[in-house]
Every structure is written in structure tokens, then in C-alpha cells.
Amino acid sequence: MQTIIEKDGDGYLAKVKDQPNLIAFAYSEKEAVQELKNVVEMIMDYHLEQINAERLN
């Protein structure tokens, strides 16, 4: 997974290349990357929950 970091106003955007919905903003590059990791974790957790719910049905 390739991360792209861009300056955006007073802060930074961290993005996952070729994944337009995986974006995080923070006031430092390090914080933006950490926030992006949190976003990716939340998305993965959501999808795992959906898979587990489907298995139970």
C-alpha cells in the first residue's frame, strides 16, 4: 500500500494511492500518516464485521 502525503493549507493530507476514499488530514506529516492508518484499520474492521455477519446468516 503506497502512501501519498501532500501539503494542504495549514496541514497535510495522507492518501492511499489508487484508493480515493482513504484520506486523512492532520497538522503534521507524522500525524496525517497515523490518522490514515486509523482510517484503514476502521475500514478493515468494518469489512470483517460484514463478512462475519454474512456467515452467521
C-alpha positions in Angstrom: 0.0 0.0 0.0 1.6 3.2 -1.1 1.0 6.4 0.9 1.0 9.8 -0.7 1.5 12.9 1.5 0.5 16.4 0.2 0.6 19.8 1.8 -2.9 21.1 2.2 -3.3 24.6 3.7 -2.1 24.6 7.3 -1.7 20.8 7.3 -1.2 17.6 5.4 -3.3 15.1 3.6 -2.2 11.5 3.7 -3.8 9.2 1.0 -3.5 5.6 -0.2 -2.6 5.6 -3.9 -5.4 4.5 -6.1 -7.9 4.5 -3.2 -9.7 7.8 -3.5 -11.8 7.3 -0.3 -8.9 6.6 2.0 -7.8 10.1 3.1 -6.7 11.7 6.4 -5.8 15.2 7.4 -3.6 16.4 10.2 -1.3 19.4 11.0 1.9 17.4 10.7 3.0 14.7 8.2 3.5 12.2 11.0 0.0 12.7 12.4 -1.5 12.5 9.0 0.1 9.1 8.4 -1.1 7.9 11.8 -4.6 9.1 11.1 -4.6 7.4 7.7 -3.5 4.1 9.5 -6.6 4.6 11.8 -8.8 5.1 8.8 -7.5 1.9 7.1 -8.0 -0.1 10.3 -11.6 1.1 10.7 -12.4 0.2 7.1 -10.8 -3.2 7.5 -12.7 -3.8 10.8 -16.0 -2.8 9.1 -15.5 -5.2 6.3 -14.5 -8.0 8.6 -17.7 -7.4 10.6 -19.7 -7.5 7.4 -18.2 -10.8 6.4 -18.8 -12.3 9.8 -22.4 -11.1 9.8 -23.0 -12.8 6.4 -21.5 -16.1 7.7 -24.0 -16.1 10.6 -27.0 -15.7 8.3 
